[in-house]
Amino acid sequence: MSDVVGPLSGRRAEAARNDERILDSAREVFLADPGAPISAVAAHAGVGISALYRRYENKEHLLQALARDGLTRFKRELEIALADTGDAWTSYTQCLARVLDGQSQGLAQRIAGSFSPTPELTALATETGELYTRLHRRTQRAKALRKDVTTADVVLVLELLMMVDLGGPDRAKELRRRYLALVLQSLHTSSSGPIPSVLPGPPASEAELGARWTR
């Protein structure tokens, strides 16, 4: 019995690792360029194109899986924030920071329209949108978020911040957090407390910006 189960278990484990690598790579590739070919994902993941096609029949199926993953992650963060009964502004900003770090919402928005959504994805997107609207309005009712800011405003701002990509993953994450803090200062109302005056992390340097023009 063990001679049969062992190898099968190993293959399943390897398939799971491949799938994780494929999704992680697809997230990076398609965030940068939603029109990239599926072969670019295989190359980035370091797997053969046949391994990718065994898991995803075509690019459309891969994009659907990515959108499902992104929306599920976004939904989870929103549920955590809505369950937090503490300070409304703190819950809201911590949620946005986690979403930005995970790149879930930005990915879903970035690839939207590049594939045919399934009824399941449409329902998930609708549910996630309703959760974010609840969190947004709760923060406004607490007089912590400007009343003239819409949910669409914040969704698009997050998508823009996701595109900051300098100096490797850790540095890019640090810069995205810095610019989120800067944006949040413009969204915050003073009635809910003082606005932090110090931005996290150092700003992007001329050298980091210039590095994009070199090999």
N, C-alpha and C positions, 0 to 999 in steps of 0.2 A: 504493500500500500504506500509506504513512504517513498519508494522509488518512483511512483507515479505522481504523487501529490507535490513532492519537492520541486521538480522541474517546472510543473505547471504554475506553482506559486511564484517561482523565479521569473517566469515569463510575464505573469500578471504584474509583478513588481516593476519589471523593466518597462512594460507598456505604460504603467502609471507614471513612471519617471519621464518617459518620452512625451507623454501627453502634457505633463506639467511644463516641460521645456518648450514644447510647441506653443502652448498658450502664453507663456511668459514672453517668448520671442515674438509671437504674433502681436502681442500687446505693444511691444516696443516698435516693431516694424510698421504697424498700421497707425499708431499714434503719429509717427513721423510722416507717413505717406499712405493714406487709405487705398491708393491705387496701385500699391506695390504688388508684384506677382507672388503667388503662393510659394514659388521656389525660393524667394528671398527669406521667407519664414523658415523653411527647411535649412537653408544655409546658416542662418543666425542661430538656430537651435542645435546645429551640428548633428542632424539626423538625415538619413536618406529621404529623398522625395517619396519613395515607395512607403516608408514608415508613416509619413504624413498622410498619404492618401488612404492608407489602411484605416486611419482614425477619422479622417474627414474626406468625404467624397469629392469635394471641390471647394473653391474659395468661399462660395456662398455659405456652405455649411460651417466653415471655420469662422466666418464673420458672425454668423448666428450664435455660435458657441461663445465667442468673445463678448458679444452684446449681452447674452444671458449672464455670463460671469460678471461683467461690469455692473449690470443692473442689480444683480443679487448682492454684490458687495456694497453698493450704494444703499440699497434698501436696509441692509443689516446695520450700517452706520446710522441711518436715520432712526431706526427703531431704538438703538442704544440712546441716542440723543433725546428722543421723545420720552423715554422711560426715566430720564434724569430729571428729578424734581428740584434740583438746585437752581443756582443763578441761571436765568434764561440766556444771557449773553455768553456766559462761559460755556454752556452746553452747546450753543449754536456754533461758536468759533472753534471749539475743540472738534466738533463734528466735521466742519469744513476742512480743518487741518488734516484729519484722518483720511477724509475723502481725497484730498489733494495728494497725500503721501501714497495712497493706494492706486491712484490714477483711474479709479473705477468709473466715476461719472464722466470724466473727460473722454475716456475711451468710448463709452456708449454714445456720447454726443458726436464724437469725431467720425465714427463709422456709420452713424445713422444715415439712411438714404442710399447706402452703397450696396444694399442687399434687400431681399424681400423678407419682411418680418413675418414670423409665424403668429398665429392667434395667441400662442402662449407668451411670446415676446411682447406683443401689443398689450396684453393684460398685465404683464409684469411692469412694463413701462408706465402704464396708467396708474397702477398701484403705487409705484415708487414716486411718481409725480405728486400724487395725493399726499403721501407722507411728507415730502419736502414742503409742500404748501402748508401743511399743518405746523411744521417746525418754523417756517418763515413767519407765519401769522402769529404764532405764539410769541416769537421774539419781538415782533412789532407791538403786540398787545402789552408786552412788558416795558415798552417805550425804550428799548435798547437798540432797535434797528430802524433806520429812517423809513418813514411811511411812504415816501415816493420811490422806494426801491422795490422792484418787482422780482418774482421768482426767476423770471427769464434773465433779468440783469445779472443775478448771481450765478446762474448756470453758465452763462457765456463768459463771465469773468473767470470762473474756475477752469473752463476749457482753455482760455488764453494762458492762464498760469501753468497749466499742464505742459505747454509747449516750451517752457524755459528748460533748456538742456545744455548746460555748460559744465565742463570739468569732471565728467564722470557721474555716476548715479548718486553718490553721497553729496557731492557739491551741488548738483542740480536740485536735489531735495532741499538742501539748505537755502538755496536761492529762492526756490518756490515758496518756502515758508516765510522768507523775508518779504517777498512781494505780496504775499497774502496778508501779512500784518499791515503792510502799507495800505492795501486796499480796504482792509477792515476799519482802519482809522477814518476813512471817508464814509463808511456805512454806519458807523456807530453814532449814537446820540449821547450827549454828555449827561443826560438826566439819569443814566443808569450807572454812573461812576466815571472815574477819570480814564482818559484814553492813554494807553501806554505811549511814552515818548521815545523809547529806545527800540529800534528795530532789531530783530534777531539776526545774527550772522553778519559777516562782512559783505559789502556790496560787490557786484561783479567788477573785475578789474579790466583795464584796457588790454592786458595780456590775454585774459580769458576770452574776451571778445575777438581779439585779433587771431587767436589760435584757430578759429573756424576757417581762416583764409589760408592756412598752411596744411600740408599733408600730415 
